[in-house]
Amino acid sequence: MISAFLLPYLFQGVEVYNPRLGLDLQYKHHATLEWTFSNLAQAIYLTLNMAVIIYAFLIDENRSLYYVTIGIKIAIIIVCFLGIWQVLSSYLILQFPYNIFNNNISYYQGYNQYIGPIRRLVSSFSEPSFAGAYLASIEVGLLSVYLINSLSINKQIFLLILPLVIFYLLIWTFSTTGYLSLLIGNIILLFKYKPFHRSRKSIYTKKWHNYFIGVIIIIFISILCITISYKHSNINVDDIHTGYTLNEGIFSVIGKLFSSALIKDTESDSFVHRTAADIYAIKIFVSTYGLGAGLGSNRSSSLITTLLSTIGIIGVTSFIMLIYSVIRGIIKIHCDKYSNICKYTYWSLLTLLIAHCISIPDISFPPLWTSIITYVTIDKCYYHNTINKILR
């Protein structure tokens, strides 16, 4: 937090990527480092996050975990509700009030992005990649709870349907970050809870089978919805120039849509610009002697390079130690009372960290700190219960 106020003055004049602008706009023309309200905003966000963590350490009531869990549920409901609203608005050609949910001038707002004629979903986030990362993280987190728990039939059905709804919304983000994070997270989850392991086959095989069948159904529904949206969309001249024509077959169009989001993404100008931003962040790290340009001073494509260029080696080391302690702490807690929230927190955080390494540069990304705060609350409650048992 000190870096947000000190380093912009110490290294004033160094060229950086303005956090309020998109990376594509700054490929050739960089901003000059000076203290701005972006530094103040990032310092405030970090202060608030740390304040809640300190509060979680000091609180004595075990009921605090209940409120944290409720907060996580409300967040998921809000994101899913807004996502469904946006998909229906696109499908029914209605207006969605983006100006209400995308009004933070501290960040670049990329809610008006299209893949061909399809508008990418952002839900309550500033751009599709952020929405994709969060949706992937809660998908893997909820799936981990569905796999390992002997819940009632109704809760099992709910925990199967909700991840499938989230998967449907994730498709509409057309986010490479979201897709890759979900894929990697599920592969790790598959290795952890092996469906064909002798001693576990009867426990996990059926649940994995149900999930994959549901994923296939959701993919077919998505193709159908994209087909209808495509046929009712007004394709302009720009879309035709980029290869989307009215005479093409729908499977050809769908292939181009996902090719634009995945395969061709690595060949696009956007990929070049993101790579250039990461390389330039390393240059800033070197030119500031490893101290960084200050929290909120620079933006790149990945959290790692953003941290190196803003808070330097000291800040990066501190942040890695914090994340390591959280993951290690969750693994060490073996208490059935907290198994659901522990599993969700661990797997959602792991998936989110994968997304951050791919293309989420914001250290103040709320879902990241939600996981950290949840762990601290779990640890505190677990500690209190353990001490009470010893005293008894």
Buried (B, 14 or more C-beta within 10 A) or exposed (E): BEBBBBBBEBBEEBBBBBBBEBBBEBBEEBBEBEBBEBBBBBBBBBEEBBEBBEEBEEBEEBEBBEEBBEEBEEBBEEBBEBBBBBBEBBBEEEEBEBEEBBEEEBBBBBBEBBBBBBBBBBBBBBBBBBBBBBBBBBBBBBBBBBBBBEBEEEEBEBBBEBBBBBBBBBBBBBBBBBBBBBEBBBEBBEEEBBBEEEEEEEBBBEBBEBBEEBBEEBEEEBBEBBBEBBEEBEBEEEBEEBEBEEEEEBEEBBEBBBEBBBEEBEEEEBBBBBBBBBEBBBEBBEEBEEBBBBBBBBBBBBBBBBBBBBBBBEBBEEBEEEBEBBBEBBEEBEEEBBBBBBBBBBBBBBBBBBBBBBBBBBBBBBBBBBBBBBBBBBBBBBEBBEEEEEEE
